[in-house]
Amino acid sequence: MSSRTSPISQPITVRRAVAQDAKRLTRLVRGSGAYEGKYAAAVAGYRVGPDYIEAHRAFVAAGADEQGGRILGFYSLVLSPPELDLLFVADDVQGRGIGRLLVAHMQSEARAAGIDRLKVVSHLPAENFYHRVGAVRTGTAFANPPAVPWDRPEFEFRIPPG
């Protein structure tokens, strides 16, 4: 089993993001390998600020370690209209179940908020991930230059009642 696909050996906690996480979340977004090359401009100036964290249901997956927990990934759920706004997993821990853990947590949060379906506009390299975790392709979000100069797949998560 390669290190890319081996399970995480440390305990992982999903917790609500706090303002102090903002810089680490911004680094995770800007450093994502999924946004290299032609996609780099999309996140070059992106910032996950304390105001964003306060305004949205943002959660982090943190590893339990001596530094108080490395952030392995995070997501942001918007309730109205229901949408998974952001979902990032650190490049070096992809393939180890962190994304799947975050999606399960997001579905639980959506269910608790009374949401039965929510939209995701996916980054092209993440399309297969969303298929694997149960999202259904519903259409295409068309390019919106200069911010996003390419079409993106649009998905929907259907949230079954608890």
C-alpha positions, 0 to 999 in steps of 0.5 A: 500500500503506498503512502498516498493511499494508506489510511491515516494512522492518527485520530481525526476530529471534525470540528467547527472552524474558528477565526484562528484557522483562516490563514491555514485554510487559505494556505490549503486552498492556494497550495492545492495541487488541483489548482496548478497550471491553467487553474492557478489564477482561480485561487492565486488571490483567494482568501478564507478570512475570519469573516467567511468562517463566521458567516458560513458553516465551515468545518475542519478535519484535524489530525491529533498531534502535538501541535494541536492538530494539523488541518487535513481538510475542510469544507464550507456549507451554505444553507441558503440556497443550500450549497457545498461552497468549498471542500479541500483536502491537503494534497499529501493526505488525499486518497486516505478517506478525509474527503469522504469523512468531510462529505459524510459530516457535511451530509449530517450537518445538512440533514440537521438543518432540514436540507434534503438536497444541495448543489456543488459546482465542482472543480474539473479535477474533483469531478470523479471524487464527487461521483465516488461519494454519491453526488449526482451530475445535474448540469454544467456551470458555464464559464464566467470570465475572467474569474472562471474561464472554463465550464464546470460540472454541477452536482447535487447531493440528495440528503436522505432523512435521518 
